[in-house]
Amino acid sequence: MRALIAIGLGIIGAVLVWAALARPSTPDSALAPVPNGDGMPSASPSATKASRERPEERADHVRDQIRGLVLPESHPVAMSIPRLGVRSPLDDLELGRDGAMEVPENPARAGWFSGGPSPGSLGPAVIAGHVTWNGRAVFHRLSTMRPGDQVTVTRKDGKIAVFTVTRVARFSKSQFPSRAVYGPIDHAGLRLITCGGTYDAARHRYLDNVVVFARLTAVRGPGG
């Protein structure tokens, strides 16, 4: 059962925050999960319902509408963005006791939200990472991605899911498009999320989120 994915991903616009202007050598206190509020994106009822379905239920629900390649669920272990020279193991990100999604503890590593679809399976898999931490982090250049770029995710089943970027967008955290980012879709999708835009030094947070949208276009490895 995929519980509370919409709540967790809606809050991501608030929990993925870290200092940039001061370039601290230690994580900013704003990295701590924040309860829903303060203009954070909220989940729509339909997105919440869909996210709580099991993978087979999601597949049955849109069986006649699925487009493109779709793989079975399998735990992701690493990701890469060839054009940016990014390679990272993937940590599991879960929901904290306060209902906020965890953030990666290591700024050099990205994390996969394990409450959602796995990369390559039906639905929007979500990978999050820091944009800056003492001047540099795993998604430091994420905003420079462009349509046509590729993202690869290595899975525990030995398959490498290849995603092609379709859109790169920046959204205000006060107007985060929750449904567009993590709502039901008819294909195997991927969302890479970090912070961006103006940095509010007084509040120790960025005002926007950068979201990279991609879809599964190829599979390498066993049976691929």
Secondary structure, DSSP 8 states (H G I E B T S, - for coil): --TTHHHHHHTHHHHS----SS--SS--GGGS---S-TT-----HHHHHHHTS-HHHHHHHTTTT--S-------EEEEEEGGGTEEEEEEEE-B-TTS-B---SSTTSEEEETTS--TTSSEEEEEE--S-STT--TTTTGGG--TT-EEEEEETTS-EEEEEEEEEEEEEGGG--HHHHHS--SSEEEEEEEEEEEEETTTTEEEEEEEEEEEEEEEESTT-
